[in-house]
Amino acid sequence: MTALQQSLSEQGFQMEVGSRDGLPLLRERHCPYHELAQADAGICDLEQQVYEAVLGVPLVLTQCCRQGQGICEFQPQITPLQ
């Protein structure tokens, strides 16, 4: 996640890596697609799919700028043990 954050930051994205409940998270401080996301929420899904493909793990969008939360936050999806 840190390598992805660094790469995106070098491209001008306002990204940081943090953690919550013992899990890492990728936080985007400024949505680069805000106007597009307001018109079509599918851009948020696409961004999540790209991050999942790069990281190799399923993610959950826990906060979203489009919903007025000021940041977008992606955290690994927890699957319950069976």
C-alpha positions in Angstrom: 0.0 0.0 0.0 2.9 2.3 0.8 4.4 1.8 -2.7 1.0 2.7 -4.3 0.6 5.7 -2.1 4.1 7.0 -3.0 3.5 6.4 -6.7 0.2 8.2 -6.7 1.6 11.1 -4.6 4.4 11.5 -7.2 1.6 11.9 -9.8 0.0 14.7 -7.8 -2.6 12.7 -5.8 -3.0 13.6 -2.2 -2.6 10.2 -0.7 -1.6 8.7 2.7 -1.4 5.3 4.3 -2.9 4.9 7.8 -4.5 2.1 9.8 -7.8 1.5 11.7 -8.6 -1.5 13.8 -5.3 -3.1 13.0 -5.8 -2.9 9.2 -4.0 -0.7 6.8 -6.0 1.9 4.8 -5.3 4.0 1.8 -6.7 7.6 2.2 -7.2 10.0 -0.6 -7.4 13.6 0.7 -8.7 15.1 -2.5 -10.9 13.4 -5.1 -9.3 14.0 -8.5 -12.6 12.9 -10.1 -15.1 14.8 -7.9 -17.2 16.3 -10.6 -17.3 13.1 -12.6 -18.1 11.1 -9.5 -21.0 13.4 -8.7 -22.4 12.7 -12.2 -21.6 9.0 -12.2 -20.7 7.0 -9.0 -19.3 4.3 -11.2 -16.0 6.2 -11.3 -15.6 5.4 -7.6 -16.1 1.7 -8.3 -13.6 1.9 -11.1 -11.0 3.5 -8.9 -11.6 0.8 -6.3 -11.2 -1.9 -8.9 -7.9 -0.4 -10.1 -6.5 -0.3 -6.5 -7.7 -3.9 -5.9 -5.9 -5.1 -9.0 -2.7 -3.3 -8.0 -2.7 -4.4 -4.4 -4.1 -7.9 -5.1 -6.7 -7.8 -2.3 -10.4 -6.9 -2.2 -11.1 -3.4 -0.7 -14.0 -1.7 0.9 -14.6 2.0 0.3 -15.2 3.1 3.9 -15.5 6.8 3.3 -16.2 8.7 0.1 -15.8 12.4 -1.0 -18.9 12.0 -3.2 -20.9 11.3 -0.1 -19.7 14.5 1.5 -17.1 12.9 3.8 -14.1 15.0 2.6 -11.9 12.0 2.0 -12.0 8.6 0.2 -10.7 5.7 2.3 -10.0 2.2 1.0 -9.5 -0.7 3.5 -8.9 -4.4 2.9 -12.1 -6.4 3.0 -12.3 -8.7 6.0 -13.7 -12.1 5.3 -15.1 -14.0 8.3 -13.5 -17.3 9.3 -15.7 -20.3 8.7 
